[in-house]
């Protein structure tokens, strides 16, 4: 039987190895290797190299597992374990030499996320969690604090890469910004979720995420005591993800639903 902690240890090792490659191997003249959904949805040669390193390492240790990676790694496994990998979450930050980028690796067992690592090399921080075992930043156990009143909440969000979606996201921000303390756009969904776990943001929401953006951060936020979901009564998905401490979760979720934040 595979222990969740063993999966976590492998994810930690893979994320650290990728972190060294990305931090020390970033070319000074790093450019865009390819674009995806739009001209501003970019891939660098380092995204590809990081994904190759991570999948190679995991396949060596667990040859029967499946993969789902942002840059195309996709394999049906036979063990019931699937690795969900974002080799660089926050690629635009990485491209510009901004520090808020990370390696995000989650292990799912029979469809449920059981271990997650978000490694942020430029900040020297590694967030981790196993299902039922709590969330940690290094040696510090993370627990979300009491939720502030809505008008005092510091929210995080992110914007997609498609123009139509961004226009809708701007409308939602326009409605929310006069109602809260402020809104941050950090540039990495995985770090945003860890920031909720660590109390660096009171709450986070975004539309249009992919599983590799949020699988690990979702578990870390939940293990720190945050609630994570989608539209009222629904699971977090590409449609909408909302993460907040109990007390702030339902008001934010209802507000976002009322504003139609889940559609373009
Ligand atoms: C992106 C980041 C960003 C979020 C985008 C994601 P990538 O991931 O997480 O914060 O707003 O929706 O696509 O492209 O840097 O891996």
Boltz pocket constraint, residues with backbone or C-beta under 6 A from the ligand:
constraints:
  - pocket:
      binder: B
      contacts: [[A, 42], [A, 70], [A, 86], [A, 88], [A, 89], [A, 90], [A, 91], [A, 92], [A, 157], [A, 158], [A, 159], [A, 160], [A, 161], [A, 186], [A, 187], [A, 188], [A, 189], [A, 190], [A, 206], [A, 207], [A, 208], [A, 209], [A, 213]]
      max_distance: 6.0
